[in-house]
Amino acid sequence: MRVDKGEMIMKATTYKELKKWIDEGVDLAELAQGYADKVPNADREQFEAITQEIFNVLEGVSLMLDDKALIYNRKAEKKRLNDIEQGNY
């Protein structure tokens, strides 16, 4: 699922789209880690910890999808989102 820019509408996506989105997040988190030296010294440790944790979470989800330890069921997700839209929580 994804959130479109400027909108708070959740859309179910295909497995391939979800995997691509997560992998792009891993790449961005890794890129952000390279900017630690541009952060003031007082905030650098916190910045590094945050970017490392974001990287770890996204990479973990990506690896779980690869290993089939985490399964994405698009039909179930579409039904859940439809239920939410209809007010059937």
Summary of the structure (lengths in Angstrom):
residues: 89
radius of gyration: 16.6
end to end distance: 17.9
largest distance: 49.5
contacts: 190
relative contact order: 0.14
helix: 67%
strand: 4%
